[in-house]
Every structure is written in C-alpha cells, then in structure tokens.
Amino acid sequence: MTLEKYSIGIGDRFGRQGAAQLDAFQRAQAAGIMITPVWNKSNREHQIIGTTPADTRRAADQAVHARNWGSAYFVDADHIGLKNAGAFLDACDFFTLDVAESIGQPPDQADLAAFKKAQRRFVGRLTIPGLDADMDVTAAKLEQVGNTYLVAVKEAARLYRQIAAAKGTSAFVAEVSMDECDTPQSPLELLLILAALAAEHVPVQTLAPKFTGRFNKGVDYVGDVEQFAHEFEMDLAVVRYARAQLGLPASLKLSVHSGSDKFSLYAPMHRALKRFDAGLHLKTAGTTWLEELIGLASAGGEGLVLAGDIYEQALARFDELCQPYATVIDIDQRRLPAIAEVRSWDGERFAATLRHDERCPYYNPHFRQLLHVGYKIAAEMGARYLDALAQFERGIAKNVTENLWERHIRPVFLGA
C-alpha cells in the first residue's frame, strides 16, 4: 500500500463523526487538493473508551459508504508496540510503530559495529541540497547516533516484521514515531536513522521526528516558531535526500504528531511544503471530541447540562485524567473556572471558552486541555453521552467539519 502525498490522522474517539470528517476532505477535493483520511486510535484510547480496533474499522467503513468516498483511506494502529500490535492486525492497514522508549538504550556492541560499518559511506563532508551548509560526518558522530537510536531502529524493525509476517509486506503503511523523546533529532541524526531503517529493510512511508518546542494536546505550539520552521525545512531536505539515496519508498514523508491546533506553525509549514514539493502526514487526534462538546454546549438544554457534568467530574478527577498525558499538557489549575461559575454560563459562553480561538476573550486553554483529556468521563456515561451525540448530531457535525476544513486543511495545505 502506498500513502498519498498529503494525509491527515483524524481521531474519532467515539466513532460517530466519520461522515462529518469526510465532508471536510470532500471540500478539499472540490478545491483541487487530494488528502487521504487516516482514522487513528491508540491502544490506550481503546482501553479507556471500551472499544476495539474493529470498532474503528467499522466506523470508518460506514462513513466512507455514507459519503460515497471513492478514494483511499486507512485505519491506523496508533502508537503500538510489540506487546499490543496483535490486537490491531485484522482491522488496521496503517501502523504507527512507537519506539521512543527505546531511544537512548545502549545497543549490542556487535550491532553497533555493524551499523558503523554500514554507514561509514557518509563519513566526510556531506552535501544535502536544501540544507544551510555541508555536514561534517565523523566516525565519532556515527557512534553517538548508533548509541542513541540503534536500539529504537531495531525495535521498529522487529515490530515491522511481526506485522508483515501476519499481513504481508504490501498490505499496510508503516510509520515510525520518534517524537515522544526529550531532544530533537538533528538533520544528520534523522538521515542516519533513515539509513538504519533502510538497512533493516523497513519501508517506512512516514516518520515522526521530535521538534523543538512543546506540542501540547489541542492547543497552539509553545516555542520559537522561526526555529521550528528552520528545523522543519531541514528535515524536509533530509527526507528528500533519503528517498533518492537510500532506496526508501518514494512516498516517504514527515509526520507531525499532536499537530492539531498548531495554528502558528501552519503558515511556515505550508511555505516549506511548497518550497520542497513535499508531502505531509498531520495528526489531529482528539480535537474531534472537543468539537462534540462544543456542539453539545451550544445546543443548550440537556446538551449544556451534559457538557457541564463532564467538566465537573473532570475537575474532581484532575490528577487521574491528567497523569497519562502529563508530558503533553500544561494546565494551571488556578486558571480553571469553578464549577459554580461554569454552571452559570449559557451554551455560547461554554463553547467560546472551549473553542480554540485566541481572538476571543473567553477562550481558556487550561479549560480546553482538561476537557481534552477528560473523554474518559464521557465514555463512562455510556448511552447518555452517545444518545446526546445522536440527538444533537446536526450542530456537532457542522462543528467537526468546519474545524477540520477551516482551521486545519485550508491553512496547512491551501495556504489560506
């Protein structure tokens, strides 16, 4: 399977918004740009909500049928490892191989020696078109990269082979995720990681590196935008070089994880994609669930009461909900409104506080981040929450489509 040039990971935690999401992709088609939808859901999310990968596949297929979507689409086993990949084999055709925990683990010395021997062709002065300057590659640098990343590459290769043995090598797309670590990869490190993956015969089609700054869930980028833009362009140059020189798939491209709502980055990303004629996989993940909440609150009545109940429980269970996401949220509890205040709001005020619009004086990123990780509360409500999604479907669907189209697709891929 080959991933198209542009693709977006679209989380749909409760499996009810696939058709509304596809409406945004159809708008993109009408505007002359083809973007492939990839429904992604992690093992953790399945466990919290009580779903299975088969449920995600079923919801995706139903949405495709409902909207008569005739182009490619995928279902992603998001952030899986050797211990849980088996549960995703039947339902998924896109696998995000998460090997970040293996970064920094010391490699076997024989493996390290083999890596240095295989990659010594890069030693010397290396010119990569698009980079600011040539790179001086030394034997010591090869050893440092091997010591840092080789175990992670080996882990990705084992995981890839496990999936390929069950599905066949041509039946899925492989993504390698190295973003959930402490230090960004340099252009040279990224090149040597790709070279090592090629040596392991892993036909990676998209790779998620670590960038400078914080990519917190559902809110804008925190960091130096110019520095990110420079890193992004350098990584695009390396990926282009790796495709040409390493025998990796022609579809190889960068993946930006937790990419939803990184509005300050979208313009420089668009310019860089145009400059390099490059592809991109953008993961938007859990913001669809927030659009559901916005739609419920905006409806007023029982919808608003339900949204308030979810916030009240999330506030009471703050530590429990935030702990699994501690590295990708920054919430100041002093900035969270008291439940009595929230109960006094009408639906539009609740929605304005939650909706990511920094021009709005009511917008509260701390409120938004807490509700982002609070989907467990809705899952525990069971039929009450799902019935409300059905009752207020029209307003929710409009929010879901507009968020994906106006705030993500248009600025990233159309430069609008």
Buried (B, 14 or more C-beta within 10 A) or exposed (E): BEBBBBBBBBBBBBBBBBBBBBBBBBBBEEEEBBBBBBBBBBBEBBEBBEBBBBBBBBBBBEBBEEBEBEBBBBBBBBBBBEEBBEBBBEBBBBBBBBBBEBBBBEBEEEBBEBBBEBBEEBBEEBEBEBBEEEBEBEEEBBBBBBBBBBBBBBBBBBBBBBBBEEBEBEEBBBBBBBBBBEEBBBBBBBBBBBBBBBBBEBBBBBBBBBBBBBBBBBBBBEBEBEEBBBBBBBBBBBBBBBBEBBEBBEBBBBBBBBBBBBBBBBBBBBBBBEEBEBBBBBBBBBBBBBBBBBBBBBBBEBBBBBBBBBBBBBBEBBEEBBEEBEEBBBBEEEEBBEBEEBBEBEBBBBBBBBBBEEEEEBBBBBBBBBBBBBBBBBBBBEEEBBEBBEBBBEBBBBBBBBBBBEBBBBBBBEEE
